[in-house]
Amino acid sequence: MDRRNFFKTAGLAGIALGLAGCARSLPFGRDVFPDFGDDARPYLGLATSLREEHDYGARVEGTIPAGLRGTLYRNGPALFDRGGMRKRTLLDGDGMVQAFRFGDGGVRYANRFVRTRKFVEEEAAGRFLHPTWSTQAPGGIWANVWPTERLLSQAGITVFPWRGRLYAFDESSFPYELDPDTLETVGETTFGLPRDITIYSAHGKFDPVTGEWLHFGIRYGPRTFVHLTSFNADGTLRRHRALELPRTIYMHDWFVTERHVVFHLHPVEIAYWPFLLGIRSMAESLRWRPEQGTILMVVERDGEAPPRLVETEACYLWHTFNAWEERGGITADFVGYRNPDHFISNDPVITAVMLGRRGTYSYPGEVMRYRIEPTRGTVAREVLHQGSCEWPRIDERLRCRPHRTGYMLRCLPGEFFWSIVMGLDPVTGRTGEYSFGRGVYCTEPVFAPRPGTPAGGPGWLLVEIYDSHTRTSSLAILDADRIADGPLALVRLTHHVPFSYHGWWQPAS
């Protein structure tokens, strides 16, 4: 639909409504910027911008394991404010890639912002220019109408090394290539495909057996399509397929097995016309509709059969652990929410924290398991662990196959942000955990395998932590089989790092 037909359909009343409502969606003013917080709000450092780029040898407390050699890459938003304006949610900001390089001489740390088109233009202007996922652009409705053409990548969610290069991803856009040694931005890439053929979201999956790299991405519009794109181990395109979604929803992660992919179509409806009219940002346009339930959309990885749709009760999913084929069905582990009120409510935590408040949070993340039988159209759900959990990871060598232990973070009582790192055996239910204490907050644990060991063997967990007492960050190294013993070593940084999302371990070659 072109713009002329769109405005003809929407009418002048919709434009007037947009003019009336747009001011509510503008970024917050300078007078409400929080700083690092205080004893009552220790978590605010996670939402405090880091503007400096560094490259230095870090101080190490304890002993780095002899076999831990390689680089931990991490990515997340690190710039939340410019020119007197502030992003509306913690999930929205310019991407910054970090590198912790482990060698015989110790650990070297570096961080650099991804030089996206948005970052470069706004850095030169000294202010926000472009609309983003949760924050509309200055300038009212005319700066935000039909935003699907204006939302630019911030490259601030995930980072993957692949075939000697490094890639930073955002939601439903194109990734940016970085130099894996210097972290300098090379530029945006489509991996050799025409721009109008595919799109990429943040959560690609590597199949360790076939070497494939699988991606999904969503193109929103009057008809919404999910794009499946996979590459062979040698970098060549394996296949691309576009499928229309039965719902226009927001979706962040997915499941991949040996033979299938599964999309978790939870009932997070997008009120699309207010978004397209420039009345609201994408994040403000989301609505939780639990009466609609969840649809599991099961698609063959290599076949052409139409998707199978399996309905189940409403559940929200941010991140998956893993999924695999089992006895003619699919087993899928994930962190689920019975209600995503921390994300979609009148006062969600991810927005309130940007104003220095706690916000609403009643429903914790629980470790859940689906047992899906696509041919019968049935699914059973069970809870493997209750408690405020998030940021699930596994030994990536077991991707698409049953895993021995799932690693994640857990909250202390009364907290929203995570201070405990834990492991869970999904078969026995046995757990092991370590708490860093109140006022110390963790990010996603990344598993680094011990060299020469089989998949599912021993290794280490690499967990970046922010200490609100010192207002600095560190990298904790724990034995993955003895988490309760606490850190073997701490790599101390000289500064804080805002809440970083996802990381990837690249062992030394």
Protein Blocks (a to p, Z undefined) as FASTA:
>chain_A
ZZklmmmmnommlmmmmmmmmmmmpccdfklcccebpfklmmlmmmgccfbdcdddddde
hjddfklgcdddddddfbfbgehiacfbfkbccdddddddddfkbpaddddddddfklmm
mmmnopafbdcfklccehijmlmgokllmmccehlmbccdeehiacdddehiadddddfk
lopafbdceehpafklpccdfbdcddfknopacdddddddfbdcdddddddfkopafbdc
ddddfbdcddfbdcddfkbccddddfbdcdfklmmnomacfklmpccdfknopadddddf
klmbdcddddddddddfbdcbdcdeehiacddddddfbffklncfbdfklmmmnopnbja
fbdcddddddddfknopacdddfbgcjdehiaddfklgoiacfbdcdddddehiabdcbd
cdddfknopacdddebehiacddddddddehiaehiacddddddddfklopacdddddfk
lmmnopfbdcddfbdcdddfbdcddddZZ
